Amino acid sequence: MNRRYFLKSTAAIAALPSFAALPALAQDSLAAQARDAYIYTYPMVKNYLTMYQYALEPGGNQYKGPLNTLVSIARVYTPEDTAIITPNSDTPYSFIVFDLRVEPVVVTMPSIENDRYYSLQLIDLYTNNVDYPGTRVDGNNGGDFLITGPGWKGKVPKGIKRVIEMPTALAIGIIRTQLFSPGDLDRVKQIQAGYKAATLSAYTQTLAPATPPTIDWMPISDELMVSNYWSLAAFLLPFAPPYPGDEGERENLARLGVRDGTAWPAADLAPDAATAMRDTVIATEKEIRGEAGRLTDSSKLFGTPEFMKGRYMVRAAAAQGGIYGNSVQEALYVIYGVDEAKTPLDGKAGKYTLTFTTETLPPVDAFWSLTMYDRPKQLLVNNPIDRYLINSSMLGGLKKNDRGEIVLHIQHESPGAELEANWLPAPAETFYVVMRLYLPKPEALDGSWVAPQVRASR
């Protein structure tokens, strides 16, 4: 990317009037501006929650490894994995949290067989999908990819396949490696062993640049996202230069006393304004959660910085409902939250079916899957057969009815031994199901293919 970012000087931002300096400011105006500020910054804070748990909280139950270190998980996700909501469970993950303040990081992807999908999803602090080294963009021959921070102008060493500029100094990379079956796990482990990450100086075996200033990384948890939200937002702003067009949002933040890396509440922010802003956190998070529940067209939820430009509420709702979702060219999501009659899915009150014919099987160049999540926590669901999904690799083991259809049974109790091969266990509460189409074919993207609907069993 050859994008330049323009950030007002600290002095200019500080010169903006705070709410304490605005006489007779209407309370509803304050609430409206705080709401806008929360929606704009929410994806960053939500993203940092995962980054902190994965790379900045040694000893935490979700910790993977230090910054700029690539760590692979040689298994699929289970209900015990709680740091990422709505995770998939058919591609073992590898992770890296980037700190690109001082120098780039080189990520190596190995060459793999042509019929296996893999990708490195590069996500900036705003939760935009910046690039995708891997099958769709680069093929399966692997290579060394230079991941830089914003505005880096150094010398690119020989052997680099592509240079990818991240728009933010903090970023996250997620590698997905297709698993064909439980017996395929050893091959996936071999592939994961080929994923490498090294700072540019380590890669070139040259003198490392001066170490960056020490940062006292601010603790974060679900609770602190409520009680300490505005301090967290202010802490993260210096790592995320504003995109062109974001200037008004940054000025609004400054008026609210949320300024790059400074303590909040600012000294010039009236106490009643600070109290109102704290109240806005709870109300606006509820609004975002409601919006996330209404979003069903995944093609509009995730994408590049250009695609997401100015779509702050969509970006926030997508981060709340399914952070790190793929761009539609990489994976198309069909979200089932209601049945054919528009009634919310509930494993306690109902039983459901999803029927595939030859014509309605998901059209993909990689693979498809159907994964179960409980509605309250948005996580995978414990069940007696440890089955969290049904995917295209399982087609040979699924039973067909006398019409040649594959009828999946989506319910809490087993449908019986004869039908259990087609059973996707549901919780005894409200739930939703996500169908993922990896590398969707044109007919999936242009609307020619219509996904079958979930039906309540009679």
C-alpha positions as CSV (number, residue, x, y, z in Angstrom):
1,M,0.0,0.0,0.0
2,N,1.3,3.5,-0.8
3,R,-1.0,5.5,1.5
4,R,0.1,8.4,3.5
5,Y,-1.6,9.2,6.8
6,F,-2.1,12.7,8.1
7,L,-2.5,13.2,11.9
8,K,-3.0,16.6,13.4
9,S,-0.2,17.6,15.7
10,T,-0.7,17.0,19.4
11,A,-0.8,20.7,20.0
12,A,-3.5,21.2,17.4
13,I,-5.6,18.4,18.8
14,A,-5.1,19.7,22.3
15,A,-6.2,23.2,21.2
16,L,-9.7,21.9,20.3
17,P,-12.3,23.0,22.9
18,S,-13.3,20.4,25.4
19,F,-16.8,20.0,26.7
20,A,-15.8,21.9,29.8
21,A,-15.2,24.9,27.6
22,L,-18.5,24.8,25.8
23,P,-21.1,26.7,27.8
24,A,-24.6,25.4,28.0
25,L,-23.8,22.3,26.0
26,A,-26.9,20.2,25.6
27,Q,-26.8,16.9,27.2
28,D,-28.2,15.2,24.2
29,S,-25.4,16.7,22.1
30,L,-22.8,15.3,24.4
31,A,-24.5,11.8,24.3
32,A,-24.6,11.9,20.5
33,Q,-20.9,12.8,20.2
34,A,-19.9,10.2,22.8
35,R,-22.0,7.6,20.9
36,D,-20.2,8.4,17.7
37,A,-16.8,8.3,19.4
38,Y,-17.6,4.9,21.0
39,I,-18.7,3.4,17.7
40,Y,-15.6,4.7,15.9
41,T,-13.2,3.3,18.6
42,Y,-15.0,0.1,19.6
43,P,-13.3,-2.2,17.0
44,M,-9.9,-1.0,18.1
45,V,-10.6,-1.7,21.8
46,K,-12.3,-5.1,21.0
47,N,-9.3,-6.0,18.8
48,Y,-6.9,-5.1,21.6
49,L,-8.7,-7.4,24.0
50,T,-7.7,-10.4,21.9
51,M,-4.2,-9.0,21.2
52,Y,-3.6,-8.5,24.9
53,Q,-4.8,-12.0,25.8
54,Y,-2.8,-13.6,23.1
55,A,0.5,-11.7,23.3
56,L,0.6,-9.4,26.4
57,E,-0.7,-11.5,29.3
58,P,1.8,-14.3,30.1
59,G,0.1,-16.8,32.3
60,G,-3.4,-16.0,31.0
61,N,-5.4,-18.9,29.8
62,Q,-5.5,-17.6,26.2
63,Y,-1.8,-16.6,26.0
64,K,0.0,-17.7,22.8
65,G,3.4,-16.1,22.8
66,P,5.2,-12.7,22.8
67,L,4.7,-9.9,20.2
68,N,6.1,-10.6,16.7
69,T,6.2,-14.4,17.4
70,L,4.2,-16.8,15.3
71,V,2.5,-19.5,17.3
72,S,0.5,-22.4,15.8
73,I,-2.3,-24.4,17.5
74,A,-2.1,-27.9,16.3
75,R,-5.8,-28.6,16.8
76,V,-9.2,-27.1,15.8
77,Y,-11.0,-24.8,18.2
78,T,-13.3,-26.1,20.9
79,P,-15.7,-24.5,23.5
80,E,-12.6,-24.0,25.7
81,D,-11.3,-21.3,23.4
82,T,-13.0,-18.1,24.4
83,A,-10.8,-15.2,23.2
84,I,-12.3,-15.0,19.8
85,I,-16.1,-15.1,19.3
86,T,-17.6,-17.1,16.5
87,P,-14.4,-19.0,15.7
88,N,-14.3,-21.6,13.0
89,S,-13.4,-25.2,13.9
90,D,-12.2,-26.7,10.7
91,T,-8.9,-24.8,10.1
92,P,-6.2,-25.1,12.8
93,Y,-5.0,-21.6,13.5
94,S,-1.6,-19.9,13.7
95,F,-1.4,-16.4,15.3
96,I,1.0,-13.5,15.4
97,V,0.4,-10.1,17.1
98,F,2.6,-7.5,15.3
99,D,4.3,-4.6,16.9
100,L,5.6,-2.7,13.8
101,R,6.7,0.5,15.5
102,V,10.4,0.1,14.8
103,E,10.9,-2.5,12.1
104,P,9.0,-4.8,9.8
105,V,8.4,-8.5,10.3
106,V,9.0,-11.2,7.7
107,V,6.5,-14.0,7.7
108,T,7.4,-17.2,5.8
109,M,4.7,-19.5,4.4
110,P,5.8,-22.9,3.1
111,S,4.9,-24.5,-0.2
112,I,2.0,-26.9,0.2
113,E,-0.1,-29.3,-1.9
114,N,-2.4,-27.6,-4.4
115,D,-5.7,-29.0,-3.1
116,R,-5.3,-27.6,0.4
117,Y,-6.4,-24.1,1.4
118,Y,-4.3,-21.8,3.6
119,S,-4.2,-18.1,4.1
120,L,-2.6,-15.4,6.3
121,Q,-5.3,-12.8,7.1
122,L,-3.6,-9.5,8.0
123,I,-5.8,-7.3,10.1
124,D,-5.1,-3.8,11.2
125,L,-6.0,-2.3,14.6
126,Y,-9.3,-1.0,13.2
127,T,-10.2,-4.7,12.2
128,N,-9.9,-4.0,8.5
129,N,-8.6,-6.9,6.3
130,V,-5.5,-5.5,4.7
131,D,-4.2,-8.4,2.7
132,Y,-4.2,-12.2,2.3
133,P,-0.9,-14.0,1.5
134,G,-1.9,-17.6,0.6
135,T,-4.0,-19.7,-1.8
136,R,-6.3,-17.1,-3.3
137,V,-3.8,-14.2,-3.8
138,D,-0.4,-16.0,-4.2
139,G,-1.1,-19.7,-4.8
140,N,0.3,-22.5,-2.7
141,N,4.0,-22.1,-3.4
142,G,4.7,-20.1,-0.3
143,G,7.3,-17.4,0.2
144,D,8.6,-14.7,2.4
145,F,6.3,-11.7,3.0
146,L,7.6,-8.4,4.4
147,I,5.0,-6.9,6.8
148,T,5.7,-3.2,7.5
149,G,4.3,-0.5,9.7
150,P,2.7,2.7,8.3
151,G,5.1,4.7,6.2
152,W,8.1,2.4,6.4
153,K,10.7,3.4,3.7
154,G,13.6,0.9,4.3
155,K,15.5,-1.3,1.9
156,V,13.7,-4.5,0.9
157,P,16.0,-7.5,1.0
158,K,16.3,-10.1,-1.8
159,G,14.0,-13.0,-1.6
160,I,10.9,-11.1,-0.5
161,K,7.9,-12.3,-2.4
162,R,5.7,-9.3,-1.5
163,V,5.8,-6.2,0.7
164,I,2.6,-5.5,2.6
165,E,2.2,-2.2,4.5
166,M,-0.1,-2.3,7.5
167,P,-1.9,1.0,8.2
168,T,-1.4,0.6,12.0
169,A,1.6,-0.1,14.2
170,L,-0.3,-2.8,16.1
171,A,-1.9,-5.5,14.0
172,I,-2.7,-9.2,14.1
173,G,-2.2,-12.0,11.6
174,I,-4.3,-15.2,11.5
175,I,-3.2,-18.2,9.5
176,R,-5.8,-20.8,8.6
177,T,-4.7,-24.2,7.4
178,Q,-7.3,-26.6,6.0
179,L,-7.8,-29.9,7.9
180,F,-9.4,-32.6,5.8
181,S,-10.1,-35.0,8.7
182,P,-8.8,-36.0,12.1
183,G,-6.3,-38.3,10.5
184,D,-4.9,-35.4,8.5
185,L,-3.7,-33.5,11.7
186,D,-0.1,-34.8,11.4
187,R,0.2,-33.2,7.9
188,V,-1.2,-30.0,9.2
189,K,1.4,-30.0,12.0
190,Q,4.1,-30.4,9.3
191,I,2.7,-27.4,7.4
192,Q,2.5,-25.3,10.6
193,A,6.1,-26.1,11.4
194,G,7.0,-24.3,8.2
195,Y,5.3,-21.0,9.3
196,K,8.0,-18.6,10.5
197,A,8.2,-15.0,11.6
198,A,11.3,-12.9,12.2
199,T,12.0,-9.2,12.5
200,L,13.7,-7.8,9.5
201,S,17.0,-7.4,11.2
202,A,16.9,-11.0,12.4
203,Y,15.9,-12.1,8.8
204,T,18.9,-10.3,7.3
205,Q,21.2,-10.9,10.2
206,T,22.0,-7.2,10.5
207,L,22.1,-4.8,13.4
208,A,18.7,-4.3,14.9
209,P,17.4,-0.7,15.1
210,A,17.1,1.0,18.5
211,T,14.5,-0.6,20.7
212,P,11.2,1.3,20.9
213,P,10.2,3.2,24.0
214,T,9.0,0.8,26.7
215,I,5.2,0.7,26.8
216,D,3.2,-0.1,29.9
217,W,0.6,-2.1,28.1
218,M,-2.8,-1.3,29.5
219,P,-4.7,-4.3,31.0
220,I,-8.0,-5.1,29.4
221,S,-10.8,-7.5,30.1
222,D,-14.5,-7.7,29.3
223,E,-15.1,-5.8,32.5
224,L,-12.5,-3.2,31.8
225,M,-14.0,-2.6,28.4
226,V,-16.9,-1.1,30.3
227,S,-15.3,0.5,33.3
228,N,-12.2,1.8,31.7
229,Y,-13.3,2.1,28.1
230,W,-12.3,5.7,27.3
231,S,-8.8,5.3,28.8
232,L,-8.3,2.2,26.6
233,A,-9.4,4.1,23.6
234,A,-7.0,7.0,24.3
235,F,-4.2,4.5,24.9
236,L,-4.7,2.9,21.5
237,L,-5.0,6.0,19.3
238,P,-1.2,6.5,18.8
239,F,-0.9,3.0,17.3
240,A,-3.6,3.8,14.7
241,P,-3.1,6.8,12.4
242,P,-6.4,8.0,11.1
243,Y,-7.5,7.0,7.6
244,P,-8.2,9.9,5.2
245,G,-11.8,10.9,6.0
246,D,-11.4,10.1,9.8
247,E,-10.3,13.7,10.7
248,G,-13.8,14.6,12.0
249,E,-13.9,11.5,14.2
250,R,-10.5,12.3,15.7
251,E,-11.5,15.9,16.4
252,N,-14.7,14.7,18.1
253,L,-12.6,12.4,20.3
254,A,-10.3,15.3,21.3
255,R,-13.3,17.4,22.3
256,L,-14.3,14.5,24.6
257,G,-10.8,14.5,26.1
258,V,-9.9,11.2,24.4
259,R,-6.5,12.2,23.0
260,D,-3.5,10.2,21.8
261,G,-2.0,8.3,24.7
262,T,-3.1,10.8,27.4
263,A,-4.9,10.0,30.6
264,W,-8.7,10.1,30.6
265,P,-10.6,12.0,31.8
266,A,-8.6,15.0,30.8
267,A,-8.3,17.8,33.3
268,D,-10.4,20.1,31.1
269,L,-13.3,17.7,30.9
270,A,-16.2,18.5,33.2
271,P,-17.0,15.8,35.7
272,D,-20.6,15.6,34.6
273,A,-19.4,15.1,31.0
274,A,-17.2,12.2,32.1
275,T,-20.1,10.6,33.9
276,A,-22.3,11.0,30.8
277,M,-19.6,9.4,28.6
278,R,-19.3,6.4,31.0
279,D,-23.1,6.0,30.8
280,T,-22.9,6.1,27.0
281,V,-20.6,3.1,26.9
282,I,-23.3,0.8,28.2
283,A,-26.1,2.2,26.1
284,T,-24.0,2.2,22.9
285,E,-22.6,-1.3,23.4
286,K,-26.1,-2.5,23.6
287,E,-27.0,-0.7,20.4
288,I,-24.0,-2.2,18.6
289,R,-25.0,-5.7,19.9
290,G,-28.5,-5.2,18.6
291,E,-27.2,-4.1,15.2
292,A,-24.9,-7.1,15.0
293,G,-27.9,-9.4,15.6
294,R,-29.6,-7.8,12.5
295,L,-26.7,-8.1,10.1
296,T,-27.0,-11.1,7.9
297,D,-25.3,-10.1,4.6
298,S,-21.6,-11.0,5.3
299,S,-20.5,-9.6,2.0
300,K,-20.9,-6.1,3.5
301,L,-19.5,-6.8,7.0
302,F,-15.7,-7.3,6.5
303,G,-13.2,-6.0,4.0
304,T,-10.3,-3.8,3.1
305,P,-9.8,-0.3,4.6
306,E,-11.1,1.2,1.3
307,F,-14.2,-1.0,1.4
308,M,-15.0,-0.2,5.1
309,K,-14.2,3.5,4.8
310,G,-16.7,5.6,6.8
311,R,-18.8,2.6,7.7
312,Y,-18.2,2.9,11.4
313,M,-21.4,1.2,12.7
314,V,-21.0,-1.7,10.4
315,R,-17.4,-2.2,11.4
316,A,-18.3,-2.0,15.1
317,A,-21.2,-4.4,14.7
318,A,-19.0,-6.9,12.8
319,A,-16.3,-6.7,15.5
320,Q,-19.0,-7.4,18.1
321,G,-20.7,-10.2,16.2
322,G,-17.8,-12.0,14.6
323,I,-14.4,-10.2,14.9
324,Y,-11.8,-11.2,12.3
325,G,-14.4,-12.2,9.7
326,N,-12.9,-12.7,6.3
327,S,-13.5,-10.5,3.3
328,V,-16.1,-12.0,1.0
329,Q,-13.6,-13.0,-1.7
330,E,-11.9,-15.2,0.8
331,A,-14.9,-16.5,2.6
332,L,-18.7,-16.0,2.3
333,Y,-20.7,-16.3,5.5
334,V,-24.4,-17.4,5.6
335,I,-25.7,-16.6,9.1
336,Y,-28.7,-18.6,10.3
337,G,-30.3,-16.9,13.3
338,V,-33.9,-17.6,12.6
339,D,-35.8,-20.4,10.8
340,E,-37.8,-20.2,7.6
341,A,-40.7,-18.6,9.5
342,K,-38.3,-15.9,11.0
343,T,-38.5,-17.4,14.4
344,P,-35.3,-17.3,16.5
345,L,-33.5,-20.6,16.7
346,D,-33.9,-22.2,20.1
347,G,-32.6,-25.6,21.1
348,K,-34.8,-25.9,24.1
349,A,-38.0,-25.2,22.2
350,G,-37.4,-26.6,18.7
351,K,-35.8,-29.0,16.4
352,Y,-34.6,-28.0,12.9
353,T,-33.4,-29.4,9.6
354,L,-31.3,-28.0,6.8
355,T,-31.6,-29.8,3.5
356,F,-29.0,-29.9,0.7
357,T,-29.7,-31.1,-2.8
358,T,-27.1,-31.4,-5.6
359,E,-28.1,-27.9,-6.7
360,T,-28.0,-26.3,-3.2
361,L,-24.6,-27.6,-2.0
362,P,-22.4,-24.6,-1.4
363,P,-20.3,-23.8,-4.5
364,V,-16.7,-23.3,-3.4
365,D,-13.1,-23.7,-4.8
366,A,-11.8,-24.6,-1.3
367,F,-14.4,-26.0,1.2
368,W,-17.5,-25.2,3.1
369,S,-18.6,-25.8,6.7
370,L,-21.7,-25.3,9.0
371,T,-20.8,-24.4,12.6
372,M,-22.9,-24.2,15.7
373,Y,-22.7,-21.3,18.3
374,D,-24.7,-20.5,21.4
375,R,-26.4,-17.1,21.2
376,P,-25.5,-15.6,24.6
377,K,-21.7,-16.2,24.4
378,Q,-21.2,-16.6,20.7
379,L,-18.9,-19.6,21.2
380,L,-18.8,-23.2,20.2
381,V,-21.2,-25.6,22.0
382,N,-20.2,-28.5,24.2
383,N,-22.1,-31.6,23.2
384,P,-21.8,-35.4,23.9
385,I,-20.3,-36.3,20.5
386,D,-17.8,-33.4,20.4
387,R,-19.1,-32.3,17.0
388,Y,-19.1,-28.5,16.5
389,L,-19.6,-28.5,12.8
390,I,-20.4,-30.4,9.6
391,N,-18.2,-29.6,6.6
392,S,-17.6,-30.7,3.0
393,S,-14.8,-33.1,4.1
394,M,-17.6,-35.1,5.9
395,L,-19.8,-35.5,2.8
396,G,-18.9,-39.1,2.3
397,G,-20.1,-40.0,5.8
398,L,-23.4,-38.2,5.6
399,K,-26.6,-40.1,4.9
400,K,-28.9,-39.3,2.0
401,N,-32.7,-39.8,2.0
402,D,-34.6,-41.7,-0.7
403,R,-34.6,-38.5,-2.8
404,G,-30.9,-38.2,-2.7
405,E,-31.0,-35.2,-0.4
406,I,-28.7,-34.7,2.6
407,V,-30.9,-33.6,5.6
408,L,-28.9,-32.2,8.5
409,H,-30.6,-32.4,11.9
410,I,-30.0,-29.4,14.0
411,Q,-31.3,-30.0,17.6
412,H,-30.3,-30.5,21.2
413,E,-31.2,-34.2,21.6
414,S,-29.8,-36.9,19.3
415,P,-32.2,-37.6,16.4
416,G,-31.5,-41.3,16.9
417,A,-28.8,-43.7,15.9
418,E,-29.9,-43.9,12.3
419,L,-29.7,-40.2,11.8
420,E,-26.8,-39.3,14.1
421,A,-24.3,-39.1,11.3
422,N,-26.2,-36.0,10.1
423,W,-26.7,-34.4,13.5
424,L,-25.3,-31.0,14.4
425,P,-25.8,-30.7,18.2
426,A,-27.4,-27.5,19.4
427,P,-27.5,-26.1,23.0
428,A,-30.7,-26.1,25.0
429,E,-31.0,-22.4,24.5
430,T,-31.0,-19.8,21.7
431,F,-28.3,-20.4,19.1
432,Y,-27.2,-19.5,15.6
433,V,-25.4,-21.4,12.9
434,V,-22.8,-20.0,10.4
435,M,-22.2,-21.5,7.0
436,R,-18.7,-20.6,5.6
437,L,-17.9,-20.9,2.0
438,Y,-14.1,-20.6,1.6
439,L,-13.1,-19.3,-1.8
440,P,-16.7,-19.0,-3.0
441,K,-17.4,-19.5,-6.7
442,P,-18.9,-16.7,-8.8
443,E,-22.4,-18.0,-8.5
444,A,-22.1,-17.7,-4.7
445,L,-20.9,-14.1,-5.0
446,D,-23.3,-12.9,-7.6
447,G,-26.4,-14.3,-6.0
448,S,-27.1,-17.1,-8.5
449,W,-26.7,-19.7,-5.7
450,V,-29.3,-19.4,-2.9
451,A,-28.6,-20.9,0.4
452,P,-31.2,-23.3,1.7
453,Q,-33.2,-22.2,4.8
454,V,-33.4,-23.8,8.2
455,R,-36.8,-25.3,8.8
456,A,-38.5,-26.2,12.0
457,S,-39.2,-29.9,12.2
458,R,-42.9,-30.9,12.2
